[in-house]
């Protein structure tokens, strides 16, 4: 007798292959999901680490900006103190200047003339006085030219007046004050 298998063996094999395919697809989807999750986790961790570095750099920049601002304020204060120190040193250097100036003018003043007023603005000195002759004024100009403390005398004007039947020459003279020479050599 011939045996005929009436069971649907092809359908069973096809169903088995579909079940295996479904399991393989499910395993592939699970593996792909796991890989995507791991990749996302790694990328997210690196992103958070970079954000943390950026945040620390921003904090350091703010701190350094504050320090730079403080340094600038300190430099301004130092410059202010140095300017005040320079002013005090100039005052100390020029402390006896008026006494020396008056002494120098008294020594250079020829006989027969006197000074009515002395005005100083910065380094310019204006002398107003009276002389009995123009020659005495010229002598004063020569004396001021050879002075160690004054230079560039300039006769602004000279007027002849008669007071109590005495002829007088009123003059106005400007001269430049020399800066005192300070010895900067140290032993």
Phi, psi and omega in degrees: 000144182268133180260131180242127179271117182263357179288144181280075184293331179289322179292322180295317179295319180296317179296320179295317180294322178293320178296317179294319178298317179297317178295319179295320179295318178297316178296320179295317178296318179296316179295317179297318178297318179297317179295318179296317179297316179296317178298316178297319180298315181296314181296318179296319179296317179295321179297316179295321178296318179292321176298320178296316177299315179299320179296317178295320178296319178298318178296319179294322179296316179298317179297315180293324176299319177295320179294320178297320178297317178296319179296319179296318178297319178296319178297319177298318178295319179297315179299320178297316179296319179296322177296316178296321179297318179296320178297315179297318178297319178296318177296320179295318180293320184268011184303314183263010184300316182294323179293314180296320180298312179297320179296317180297316179295319180297321181287328183274347183286120178287161178292151178092010177214155176217159183261131177269322181209150175230125178234138178235130173230111185059243181259001180266131180240132178248125178250131174237134182199189182228137177229155179277338176219161176291333181296325179293323177295318178297322177296319178299317179299316178297317180297319179293328178295327183267006182287149175279342184253343183228154180212167176052058176292143182222118179281114184280309178204156175219130182234142178261127178230158175241120179235122182054046181059024177242128181280129179230150177245111177273134183228156172231129188225137174245148180214152180259133179279128177281146174287136181294138180279118181261130179282116183263002180279139177243146181270000000 
